[in-house]
């Protein structure tokens, strides 16, 4: 088995993993930045003000994108299994 046979599937797995988690991470980042700005502007520094919206949005985005994620993972596993 050559290095190419090992490196290429590993690279594809890392790229697929990054693509799969990107929507959830971006949504959490956007909501976190927005709640941080709101907290800084209002002077409210309660942990729940920053945590609860991030958890809700992360959960909603995860539920919304889950079918797409499962389909992408199934495609990756079928590709890895080979013909």
Secondary structure, 3 states (H helix, E strand, C coil): CCHHHHHHHHHHHHHHHHHHHHHHHHHHHHHHHHHHHHHHHHCCCCHHHHHHHHHHHHHHHHHHHHHHHHHHHHHHHHHHHCC
